[in-house]
Amino acid sequence: MAAMFDRSQRSHRPLRFLLSVPSLALLAATGCGPSETRVASGNREGVLHINNGAEVQSLDPHTITGLPEFHVIAALLEGLTSMDPEDLTPVPAAARDWDV
């Protein structure tokens, strides 16, 4: 019985070898090439990728409580004006100009 088991194992060796060589070549070919980064794909497609860290629970500005939600709401609801970081004077954000 042991001799019969030995022969069946040896008869499958060429088949295993023939199947393993192409799969190893395919694995090496896909793992060694340069992959496009998010920055490169964003520049090419005109898309801004932002890592928010966590899934937002709501987009309702009245019910948000977390920082990830705030970041998304702040990006979606850009104000007409913003504050200059140097002297905190109002500067145009979404607005081009304004009259008082």
Secondary structure, DSSP 8 states (H G I E B T S, - for coil): -HHHHHHHHHHTHHHHHHHHHHHHHHHHHHHHS----HHHHHHHHT------SS--S---TTT--SHHHHHHHHHHS--SEEE-TTT--EEESS-S----
